[in-house]
Amino acid sequence: MSDHFVAFWNLENLFAPDGFPGRIPWLAQRLAADLNGWTPTLFDAKIAQLASIIRQMNSGQGPDILGVCEVENAFVLQQLTANLNGQLPQRNYAVVHVDSAQDQRGIDTAFLYDGSKYTVDPAAIFSHFVMRRTGTRDITQVTFKTQQNNDLVALCNHWPSRSGGGAHESSGYRMTAGETLSYWLQRIWEVRGNTIPVIAMGDFNDDPFDESIQIHANATRERGDVERAQTAASFYNLAWRYLQQPGQDRNGNAKLIQGTLYFDGNGNLFDQILVSKGLLLANSPIRVDENTARIELYPEMVDHRVAQGPIRFGLPKGNAALNVNTSGFSDHFPVSVILHEP
């Protein structure tokens, strides 16, 4: 049996250093204030901090496949994989990235994957844009072929944020994103059949119970409904499993995990992993072990002053001493799950 450790992490503003020559002019102008003081030294420190967590995943072996979002371009991903490959000699991480160039801040979704375990058909890489008035976000779709010659279709999501009016005012954008994701799952079913293994992951900027997830993305906590689906494509949402994950409060007392990120001290489960019928059936070539779905928590990441929230790295915005914490990582925790291939 082969196991596949699949994870997702919002890397929070992983931009190339200020003055990066490959940055397009309009984006350089838009990011000027945020990246003022974002030196190569700070960038390298951020890469090192992210890599220090990624390499601890999967019992210190690193993930087999890692979906990421809030990355600016291929350069930052190449720097991250170079760091990981240098510290995990058994790995040969490669990158799947489509430069959207449409998001207001130039941030993309992408995958890192072990090139010694999977092959990727470039013709089966798609970037699905989620349209909105004020910019777009993208969903990156990749088909990974395992060493046993089975296909795993993966979709990495970053849905429109709650900024600019709050959750209610911006909810329609995420409903559109949910429709986009469910549309492409339906198309995958039509082309590949309804038992093809599909996994969708990402920062959805909504909780599992929100309308964009449950109704528009058709992602449910009812496994049986997904297993029995024949024509209407749907997902089983593993994020509900996180609510059973034990943690600790600032005094070391047992406390269930409340979120993958925290705002005003309140936890949200925005970072989720969804699986299709093709990863649930007993005779599937690849099957999810739903009991392994979890938030990746390491002691150095957790700020007990903020209700167990993650420690951010930040951006300088002209004052690195005030706005950057080089002991930080991201404003999101990673999430993961294990897939079995008999």
C-alpha positions as CSV (number, residue, x, y, z in Angstrom):
1,M,0.0,0.0,0.0
2,S,1.2,3.5,-0.8
3,D,0.2,6.5,1.3
4,H,-0.1,10.0,0.0
5,F,0.2,12.8,2.5
6,V,-1.7,15.8,1.1
7,A,-1.7,19.2,2.7
8,F,-2.7,22.8,2.1
9,W,-1.3,26.1,3.5
10,N,-2.1,29.7,2.9
11,L,1.5,31.1,3.0
12,E,0.3,34.7,3.7
13,N,1.8,37.3,1.4
14,L,4.7,35.3,0.0
15,F,6.0,38.1,-2.3
16,A,9.4,38.3,-3.9
17,P,11.6,41.1,-2.4
18,D,11.0,44.8,-3.0
19,G,12.4,45.7,-6.4
20,F,12.1,42.2,-7.9
21,P,12.9,42.7,-11.6
22,G,10.2,40.3,-12.8
23,R,7.3,42.2,-11.2
24,I,5.0,43.8,-13.7
25,P,4.9,47.6,-13.4
26,W,1.2,48.0,-12.3
27,L,1.7,45.4,-9.6
28,A,4.9,47.0,-8.4
29,Q,3.0,50.3,-8.0
30,R,0.1,48.7,-6.2
31,L,2.3,46.8,-3.8
32,A,4.8,49.6,-3.2
33,A,3.6,50.5,0.3
34,D,3.3,47.0,1.6
35,L,6.7,45.9,0.2
36,N,8.6,48.9,1.3
37,G,11.5,47.4,3.3
38,W,10.8,43.8,2.1
39,T,14.5,43.1,1.7
40,P,16.1,39.9,0.3
41,T,17.1,39.1,3.9
42,L,13.5,39.3,5.2
43,F,12.3,37.3,2.2
44,D,14.9,34.6,2.9
45,A,13.9,34.5,6.6
46,K,10.2,34.0,5.6
47,I,11.2,31.2,3.3
48,A,13.2,29.5,6.1
49,Q,10.3,29.9,8.5
50,L,7.8,28.3,6.1
51,A,10.2,25.5,5.2
52,S,10.8,24.7,8.9
53,I,7.1,23.8,9.2
54,I,6.6,22.1,5.9
55,R,9.5,19.7,6.5
56,Q,8.0,18.7,9.9
57,M,4.8,17.5,8.2
58,N,4.3,13.8,7.6
59,S,6.4,12.7,10.6
60,G,9.4,14.8,9.4
61,Q,9.2,13.6,5.8
62,G,7.4,16.6,4.3
63,P,4.1,16.3,2.4
64,D,3.9,14.4,-0.9
65,I,1.6,17.1,-2.3
66,L,1.2,20.6,-0.9
67,G,-1.4,23.1,-2.2
68,V,-0.5,26.7,-1.4
69,C,-2.0,30.1,-1.9
70,E,-1.0,33.8,-1.5
71,V,2.2,33.2,-3.6
72,E,3.2,35.9,-6.0
73,N,5.0,34.0,-8.7
74,A,7.1,31.0,-9.8
75,F,10.2,32.6,-8.3
76,V,9.0,32.5,-4.7
77,L,7.9,28.9,-5.2
78,Q,11.3,27.9,-6.6
79,Q,13.0,29.4,-3.6
80,L,10.8,27.5,-1.3
81,T,11.3,24.2,-3.1
82,A,15.1,24.7,-3.2
83,N,15.1,25.2,0.6
84,L,13.0,22.1,1.1
85,N,15.0,19.9,-1.3
86,G,18.2,20.9,0.4
87,Q,16.8,19.8,3.8
88,L,14.8,16.8,2.7
89,P,17.3,14.8,0.5
90,Q,14.7,12.1,-0.1
91,R,12.4,14.6,-1.8
92,N,12.5,16.1,-5.3
93,Y,9.9,18.8,-5.0
94,A,8.7,20.4,-8.2
95,V,6.1,23.2,-8.8
96,V,2.8,23.5,-10.7
97,H,2.0,27.2,-11.0
98,V,-0.2,29.2,-13.3
99,D,0.4,33.0,-13.2
100,S,-3.1,34.5,-13.0
101,A,-1.9,38.1,-13.2
102,Q,-5.6,39.0,-12.7
103,D,-5.8,39.2,-8.9
104,Q,-5.6,42.8,-7.5
105,R,-2.5,41.9,-5.5
106,G,-1.0,39.4,-8.0
107,I,-1.3,36.4,-5.7
108,D,-1.8,32.9,-7.0
109,T,-2.6,29.3,-6.1
110,A,-0.1,26.5,-6.8
111,F,1.1,23.0,-5.9
112,L,4.4,21.7,-4.7
113,Y,4.8,17.9,-5.3
114,D,7.4,15.2,-5.1
115,G,8.5,14.7,-8.7
116,S,9.9,11.3,-7.8
117,K,6.4,10.1,-6.8
118,Y,4.1,11.8,-9.3
119,T,4.0,12.9,-12.9
120,V,2.0,15.8,-14.2
121,D,0.6,16.2,-17.7
122,P,1.0,19.8,-18.7
123,A,-2.0,19.5,-20.9
124,A,-4.1,18.7,-17.8
125,I,-3.3,21.8,-15.9
126,F,-6.0,24.4,-15.8
127,S,-6.6,27.8,-14.1
128,H,-10.2,28.5,-13.5
129,F,-10.9,32.2,-12.8
130,V,-13.5,33.3,-10.2
131,M,-14.7,36.6,-11.6
132,R,-15.7,39.6,-9.6
133,R,-15.9,43.4,-10.2
134,T,-12.8,44.2,-8.3
135,G,-10.5,41.5,-9.5
136,T,-10.3,37.7,-9.7
137,R,-9.0,34.7,-7.7
138,D,-8.0,31.5,-9.4
139,I,-8.5,27.7,-8.8
140,T,-5.6,25.7,-10.1
141,Q,-6.5,22.2,-11.3
142,V,-3.8,19.5,-11.7
143,T,-4.0,15.8,-12.5
144,F,-1.3,13.8,-10.6
145,K,-0.4,10.3,-11.8
146,T,0.9,8.0,-9.1
147,Q,3.6,5.4,-9.5
148,Q,0.8,2.8,-9.7
149,N,-0.6,4.6,-12.7
150,N,-3.7,6.0,-11.0
151,D,-4.9,9.6,-11.5
152,L,-5.6,12.0,-8.7
153,V,-7.3,15.3,-9.7
154,A,-6.5,18.1,-7.3
155,L,-8.0,21.6,-7.2
156,C,-6.3,24.4,-5.2
157,N,-8.6,27.2,-4.2
158,H,-8.3,30.7,-2.8
159,W,-11.7,32.3,-2.7
160,P,-12.5,36.1,-2.5
161,S,-11.8,37.6,0.9
162,R,-14.2,39.2,3.4
163,S,-12.5,42.6,3.1
164,G,-14.2,45.7,1.8
165,G,-17.5,45.3,3.5
166,G,-17.4,42.2,5.7
167,A,-18.7,38.7,5.4
168,H,-22.3,39.6,4.3
169,E,-21.4,42.2,1.7
170,S,-18.8,40.0,0.1
171,S,-20.6,36.7,0.4
172,G,-21.8,36.7,-3.2
173,Y,-18.2,36.6,-4.5
174,R,-17.6,33.4,-2.6
175,M,-20.9,31.9,-3.8
176,T,-19.6,32.5,-7.3
177,A,-16.4,30.7,-6.3
178,G,-18.4,27.8,-5.0
179,E,-20.4,27.6,-8.2
180,T,-17.1,27.7,-10.2
181,L,-15.7,24.8,-8.2
182,S,-18.8,22.7,-8.4
183,Y,-19.1,23.4,-12.1
184,W,-15.6,22.0,-12.7
185,L,-16.2,19.0,-10.6
186,Q,-19.3,18.3,-12.7
187,R,-17.3,18.7,-15.8
188,I,-14.6,16.3,-14.5
189,W,-17.3,13.8,-13.8
190,E,-18.7,14.2,-17.3
191,V,-15.3,13.6,-18.9
192,R,-13.7,11.1,-16.5
193,G,-16.7,9.4,-14.8
194,N,-18.1,9.9,-11.4
195,T,-15.6,7.6,-9.6
196,I,-12.5,9.6,-10.6
197,P,-10.6,10.5,-7.3
198,V,-10.9,14.3,-6.8
199,I,-9.6,16.4,-3.9
200,A,-10.2,20.1,-3.5
201,M,-8.4,22.2,-0.9
202,G,-7.9,25.8,-0.1
203,D,-8.6,28.9,1.8
204,F,-12.3,29.4,1.1
205,N,-12.7,32.5,3.3
206,D,-15.9,30.9,4.6
207,D,-16.7,28.3,7.2
208,P,-18.0,24.7,6.3
209,F,-21.5,25.7,7.3
210,D,-21.6,28.8,5.1
211,E,-23.9,28.9,2.0
212,S,-21.0,29.2,-0.4
213,I,-19.6,25.9,0.8
214,Q,-22.7,23.8,1.5
215,I,-25.0,25.0,-1.3
216,H,-22.9,26.4,-4.1
217,A,-19.8,24.1,-3.8
218,N,-22.2,21.3,-2.8
219,A,-19.8,20.2,0.0
220,T,-21.5,18.4,2.8
221,R,-20.7,16.7,6.1
222,E,-22.9,13.7,5.1
223,R,-20.5,11.1,3.7
224,G,-23.3,8.8,2.6
225,D,-24.9,11.4,0.4
226,V,-21.7,11.9,-1.5
227,E,-21.1,8.1,-1.9
228,R,-24.6,7.6,-3.3
229,A,-24.5,10.5,-5.7
230,Q,-24.8,9.4,-9.3
231,T,-25.3,12.5,-11.5
232,A,-25.0,15.6,-9.3
233,A,-21.3,16.1,-8.3
234,S,-20.7,16.8,-4.7
235,F,-17.9,16.8,-2.1
236,Y,-17.5,15.4,1.4
237,N,-16.1,18.1,3.6
238,L,-13.3,16.8,5.9
239,A,-13.1,20.1,7.8
240,W,-15.8,19.0,10.2
241,R,-13.2,16.5,11.5
242,Y,-11.0,19.4,12.7
243,L,-13.6,20.2,15.4
244,Q,-12.7,16.9,17.1
245,Q,-9.0,17.7,17.2
246,P,-7.5,18.2,20.7
247,G,-5.4,21.2,21.6
248,Q,-4.3,23.2,24.6
249,D,-5.1,26.6,26.0
250,R,-2.4,29.0,27.3
251,N,-2.3,27.2,30.6
252,G,-1.7,23.8,29.0
253,N,-5.3,22.6,29.7
254,A,-7.0,20.4,27.1
255,K,-9.1,22.4,24.6
256,L,-10.6,21.5,21.3
257,I,-9.1,23.3,18.3
258,Q,-11.3,26.2,17.2
259,G,-10.0,27.3,13.8
260,T,-7.3,27.4,11.1
261,L,-7.1,31.2,11.6
262,Y,-8.3,33.6,14.2
263,F,-9.9,37.1,13.9
264,D,-10.6,39.2,17.0
265,G,-9.9,36.1,19.0
266,N,-12.5,34.0,17.3
267,G,-11.6,30.9,15.3
268,N,-12.7,30.2,11.7
269,L,-12.3,27.0,9.7
270,F,-11.6,28.7,6.4
271,D,-8.9,26.2,5.3
272,Q,-10.7,23.0,4.2
273,I,-10.2,19.8,2.3
274,L,-13.0,18.4,0.2
275,V,-13.1,14.9,-1.4
276,S,-15.2,13.4,-4.1
277,K,-17.1,10.2,-4.3
278,G,-14.0,8.7,-6.0
279,L,-12.0,8.9,-2.8
280,L,-14.7,7.4,-0.6
281,L,-15.8,4.1,-2.3
282,A,-14.4,0.8,-1.0
283,N,-13.2,-0.2,-4.5
284,S,-11.6,3.1,-5.4
285,P,-8.0,3.0,-6.5
286,I,-7.1,5.8,-4.0
287,R,-9.1,6.2,-0.8
288,V,-9.2,8.9,1.8
289,D,-8.6,8.1,5.5
290,E,-11.0,10.7,6.9
291,N,-9.7,10.0,10.4
292,T,-6.4,11.6,9.5
293,A,-7.8,15.0,8.5
294,R,-6.3,17.5,10.8
295,I,-4.9,21.0,11.4
296,E,-1.1,20.9,11.4
297,L,-0.1,22.5,14.7
298,Y,3.5,22.8,15.9
299,P,4.2,24.5,19.2
300,E,6.4,27.3,17.7
301,M,3.5,28.4,15.5
302,V,0.9,29.0,18.2
303,D,0.3,32.3,19.8
304,H,-1.5,31.6,23.1
305,R,-2.1,35.3,23.5
306,V,-4.5,35.2,20.6
307,A,-6.7,32.2,21.5
308,Q,-4.3,29.6,20.0
309,G,-4.0,31.5,16.7
310,P,-1.0,31.3,14.4
311,I,2.0,33.6,14.7
312,R,2.2,35.9,11.6
313,F,5.4,36.9,9.8
314,G,3.9,40.0,8.3
315,L,5.0,42.6,5.7
316,P,7.2,45.7,6.5
317,K,4.9,48.4,5.1
318,G,7.8,50.8,5.6
319,N,8.5,49.7,9.2
320,A,9.9,46.2,9.5
321,A,10.7,46.6,13.2
322,L,7.0,47.2,13.9
323,N,5.2,45.1,11.3
324,V,7.4,42.0,10.8
325,N,8.0,39.1,13.3
326,T,10.8,37.0,12.0
327,S,9.8,34.3,14.5
328,G,6.4,34.1,12.7
329,F,5.0,32.1,9.8
330,S,1.6,32.8,8.4
331,D,-1.9,33.9,9.6
332,H,-3.2,30.5,8.8
333,F,-2.4,27.0,10.0
334,P,-1.8,24.2,7.4
335,V,-4.3,21.4,7.1
336,S,-3.7,17.8,5.9
337,V,-5.1,14.4,5.2
338,I,-3.7,10.9,4.2
339,L,-4.9,9.0,1.1
340,H,-4.3,5.3,0.8
341,E,-3.5,3.5,-2.5
342,P,-3.9,-0.3,-2.1
